[in-house]
């Protein structure tokens, strides 16, 4: 009989499936930590770019570059990629 606590936490119906799900969730958590770190790094690099652009008399946002980024994410990930790119851009430069 499966351990109900393990299977309830994972939604699995067998111990084997629960173990697989548990291992996969640990990997997802590790990946999420890396993604968060990369997003924070991206935000810091974007701040350097914005500062240099503004200091040189340019605008805070380069719309042609943003369109390039949106297209890149859309091409790689489909329509949800566009939403992801928009979120990254918003995090990196704030709302325009």
HUZI-V296893 format. One line per field, one symbol per residue. ss: DSSP state (@ for helix, = for strand, . for the rest). phi: phi as a letter, one per 20 degrees, with the letter a starting at -180 (. if undefined). burial: I if it has 24 or more other ideal C-beta (glycine too) atoms within 12 Angstrom, else O. A space follows every 10 residues. Layout:
ss = ???
phi = ???
burial = ???
//
This chain:
ss = ...@@@@@@@ ....@@@@@@ @@@@@@@@@@ @@@@@@@@@@ @@@@@@@@@@ @@@@@..... ..@@@@@@@@ @@@@@@@.@@ @@@@@@@@@@ @@@...
phi = .ffffffffd nedcffffff fgffffffff ffffffffff ffffffffff fffffeneef ddfffffffg ffffffcmgf ffffffffff fecnfd
burial = OOOOOOOOOI OOOOOOOOOO OOOOOOOOOO OOOOOOOOOO OOOOOIOOOI OOOOOOOOOO OOOOOIOOII OOOOOOOOOO OOOOIOOIIO OIIOOO
//
